[in-house]
Amino acid sequence: GVYCHYQVTGDANTNVEVQLKQAPRSEAETLAAAMGAATTVPGLGELAFRRDSSSLGGAGATLVAWSNGVLLTVLLNREGADQAVMNTAVEAIARAVLAASS
């Protein structure tokens, strides 16, 4: 798989993590449940669930998506940001990564 971690600002607690790997759909479903990502994101891959917080704890957004045998997770950690903006950001990152991987 591929793992990337980006510090978005000078604050070490503001970052984005993306992981991409080959996996069966069942693994994506299990991971989404384990990470607490339960909000369905229609039109994103064959399966996508979001959580309106960081799965690492604190503010942010978490997304688990699966398409064509590829499992993708996107974690955004950011205190004090607009939740709708963070949700849009993780969804946009997921769309771009899945498009590039197909």
N, C-alpha and C positions, 0 to 999 in steps of 0.2 A: 504494500500500500504506500500511499504518499501522505505525509503529515507536514503541515505548515503552521507556524505560529508567528503572528505579527503583533508587535506593540504599536497601537494606533496613535498614541500621544506620548508625551514624556512620562505619563503616569503608568507604572508597571501593572496597575490593576485595570487598565483599559487596553484590551487586546482582543484579537480574533484568532481562533484556532480552526483549522479545516483538516479533516481526514477523509481520504478516499481509498477504497479498496474493493476488490472483487469479493462478493459475498452473496449467499442466497437471500431471497426475500424474507424468509423466516428470521434470519439474523437481524435484519433491519427492523422487523416488527418487535422482536424481543428487546433490541437496544432502545428503540423509541419508548417502550413501556418502562424499561429500567431507568431511563433518563427523565421520565416524567413528561415526555413530549406527547401530548394527547390531542392538541388542536390540529385537525386535518387542514392541510394546505392544498386546495384543489389546483389541478393543472401543473403541478410541479413533479415531474417524473411520474413513475407508476404508483408511488407511495410517498407521502411526505407528511410529517407531523412536526409541530412547533410547540415550544414551551415559552411562556412569556417571562422568563428569567433565565439566568445562567444555570446550567446543570451543575456547575461547580459551586453554586451558592451565590447569593447576591443578585444585583440587577443585571439585566442583559437579555439575551434571547438565545434559544437553542433550537436547532433544526436537524432532523434526521430525514434523509430522503433516500430512495432507492429507485433505480431505473436500469434496465438491461443488464442485470447482474452486478451493478455497481452500487455500493453503499457509501453514502456521503454524510458526514456530520459537520455542522458549522456551529461553533460556540462564540458568542459575543459577550464580553464582560465589560460593563460600563455603568457606573453609578451616575444617577442624576440626568439621564438622557430620556427623551420621549420614547415610550414603548413602541408606538406605531412606527417611528423611524427605525428603531432597532429591528423590528420584525421585517420591515421592508428591506433592510440591509442584508439580513441573513438569507432571505428568500432570493434576493438578487445575486448574492454570491453563489448560492446553490444552483440557480439557473445557469449561470455562466460556467461553473465547473462541470455540471452535467452535460451541457452543450459541447464543451471542449473535450469531454471524455468519450463521446459517442462517435 
